[in-house]
């Protein structure tokens, strides 16, 4: 599945609309650190890799901007553990 992911920096959010439902990865940015606070995919859409694509888009953005990442969200923390290449982004 290829998602159309939008970044809304004014809201601290990466989001995708899938089948009319909003899927999100929310964050806060301060002092060069993106803190991932929440990911959410509506239950009917779970299991399709949507949350992973949202988190990866957020991590790609952090890397491109030279930012560090603090994954407070349990999903984002687990995602980063499963993808060791992201370890260099950890704050």
C-alpha angles and dihedrals in degrees: 000000000000112000128203099227119191126198116217104185092177088062097035091239145127110199145174129193110221121180089343093307126113119236117189149188109195126198146169122223122209134148095354094309127111110207110201104215106172145001122193134181118174111250096248089059099045120120096037098099094252096131090049092053091049093050091046091052089051091049092047088053092049091050093048091050095045092244130147122230132226109190105205090159110089092222093052091046091052091045091054091048090053091049107053091183087074094059092095089064095060116116 
